[in-house]
Amino acid sequence: SSGHRVWQQIQVGTQGDTAYSMGGTLLDRTTNAFVSFQGPMQSFIRADVGPVSRVWNGQRFDGNQIAVFSQLRPRGGLNVQVELHSGDQVDLANTRLAFERRFRPNVEWNINEHLLLRLQHTKSTLTAKDTGQRVFQAKLTDLRVTWQFNVRSFIRFTTQRQDVERNVAVYTDRTTAGRSITSGAQLLYAYKLNPQTVLYVGAANSGLEDDRTIDIMPTSRTLFAKFSYAWLH
């Protein structure tokens, strides 16, 4: 043993959140017990477990969830995060209780003082609790590359791709597409005239592919400009 503590800080606690509609009806409620650890290389791990309730389409669904979040900074400018989620979830398309498994790694890398790269991937699988049949599997990839010219301006390129495979046989609406792929890209330039005033200029496009199309068809192309100003009192 080197004599050094592996974990520098350990915390244990509880946390709860409840949301109601304007009319006072319960929307969702979570109550978690958690434990977290902080260690070397700015590492952090937190695990949450507890019951969850959600009202959807006039019905209340109760279940349990467990979530794990971890973070590591192996070197300066590099931040790696991983989220794991497993537990009961509402199948919104079919109004029933289901079981979800979700995995989400995320990497942010400040390569130098100008270039920032962020890559995130999410994989989610939903399974019906009553039959055990898979409802869908979704994959979402998000890549963002930012070049910071100086303190006043930057340019950012963003591209996203979402791929969803559905088991149409278990859907209430049998006209649901068995598979759909959406993709999009955006180029954004921002210039800060002063601490309260920012100008944004950009272009974006998106496309869609499903069972009724042969390949990805462009659905929209957009040019935009936005002027943001904050009044301080």
N, C-alpha and C positions, 0 to 999 in steps of 0.2 A: 504494500500500500504506500502511495506517495504522501499520504497525510493530508491531501487536499480534498475538500468536500466536492462531490460530483454535482450535487444540487445546492445552489446558493440560497434559494428561497422556495419554500413550500407554503401554499395557501389552500385552505379548505373553507367552503361556504355554501350558501344557498342563494338562489336568484329566481325571481318570478316576474312574469309579465302577463297582463290581462288587457284585452282590447274590447270595447263595447261600441255599438253603433250609436248614432245620434238619438235613437229612440230607447236606448238602454238595454238592447239585446246583446248577449254575449256573442262575440265574433271568434275570439280564440284566447286560450290561456295556456301558459307553460309554467311549470315549477321544476327547477333543476337543483340538484346537488352537484357541486363541482369540486375538483381538485386540480391545482396547477403547480407546475415546477419551472423554475428558472435555473439555467445551468451555464456551462462554458460556451464560448462563441455566440453569446447573446441568444442562446437557445431557450425556447419556451414551449411547454406542452400543457394543454388544458383539456380535461375530459368532463363532460356534462352528461347527466343521466336524470330522467324524471318523466312524469306523466304530461300529456298534452291533450287539450280539448279544442275542437274547432267546429263551428257551425257553418254548414254549406248547404245551400238550396233548401233551407228550412229543416235540416236534420243536424243533430249533434253527433259528433264522432269522438270517441275517447280512445287513447292509446298511450304508448310509451316510446321514448326516443333516447338514443345515445349519440353524442357527437364528440369528436376529438379534433382539436386544432393544434398544429405544431409549427414552429418557426425556427429557422436557423440562419445565422449570418456567418458563413464560413470564411469570408474575406471582406475587405472594405468595399462597399458599393454593391454587394451581392446579397440578396435576401430571398430565401426559399421558404415557401409556406405549403402545407398540406392540410386539407380538411377532409375528414371522414364522417359520414353521417349514416346511421342505420336506425330504422324504426318505423312506427306507424305513420301513415300519411293519407290524406284524402285524395282519392281518385276523382278529380274535379270533373272530368269529362263524363263519368258514369255514376257520380254521386254514391260512392261506397268507400269502405275502409280498405286501404291497401298497405303494402309494405314497401318501403323505399330504401335503396342503397345508393349512396352518392359519394363520389371520389373527386376531389378538386385540388390538383397541384397548381401552384402559382410561383413564377420566378420573376423577380425584378432585378435588373442588373444595370447599374450606373457604370457603363464601360469607361467613360471619361467624364470630364466636366461638362461636355456638350451632349453626349449620346446616352439615352436611357431606353432600355429594352424591357418590355413586359410581356410575358407569355403565360396564358392561363388556359387550362383544359378542364372541362367538367364532364363526367360520365355518370348518368343517373339511370337506374333501373327500377321500374315500378311493377309490383306483382300483386294480384288480387288476393286478399286474405281468405276469402271463402272458398275459392277453387284452386289457389296456388298457381294459376296461369299468369304468364307475363302479360302485362298491359302494354308497356312500351319500354324502349331503351333509347335514351337521348345522349348525344355527344355534342358538346359545344366547345369550339376552340376560338380564342380571342388573342390576337397579336397586336401590340402597339409599340411603335418606334417613334421616339421623340428626339428632335434635335433642338437644343437650346442655344440660340445664337448668342444671346446675352440676357441680362436681367429683364429686358423689355420685350423680347420676342422669342417665339419658338414655332416650329412646324411639327405636326404629328400625323403619322400615317397609321390607320387602324384597319384591320381586316378581321372578319368574323365568318365562321362557318358552323351551321347547326345541322345535324343529321339525326332524324327521328324515325325509328322503326316501330310500327304499331301492330299489335295483334288484333286485327279488325274483327275477328270472330267474337271477342269479348266486349266490344264496344256497343253501346246502346244505339248509336248512329252508325249503321253499316256502310254509309257512303263515305266514312272517314278514309282518308288516304292511308294506305299501308305503309308508305315511306315518303317522307318529304325532306328535301334538302334546301336550305336557304343560305345564301352567302351575300356578303356585302363588304364594301370598302369605303373609307372616308379619308380625305386629306384636309387638314385644318391648319390654318395659319393664324396666330394670335399676336397682336401688338399692344403693349400697355403704354398708353399715352402718358398716364400718371397713375399714382396708386389707386385711384377710384375709377379710371376710365380705360376700358379694354375694347379693342376692335377685333372681331373674328371674321375670317373669310375662308370659305371652304367649298368642297365638292364631294358628292357621295353618290354611290350607285348600289343597287341591290338586285338579287335574282332569286328565282324559285324553281325547284324541280320536285315533282311528285309523280304518282302513278299515272297521271294523265298527260305527262309531258315526256318528251324523249330526252332532252338535256336541259341544263339550266337556262331559263328564259329571263331576260332582263325585265324587271318590274318597275323600276324607277331610276331616274337620274336627276340629281338635284344640285343646283348652285345656290349658295346662301351667303349672307353677310349679316352680322349681328353687332350692334353697338351697345355696350354695357356701361352704365354710369351709376355710381352709388352716391346718394345724398347723405352727408354727415351733418348731424345737428349738435 
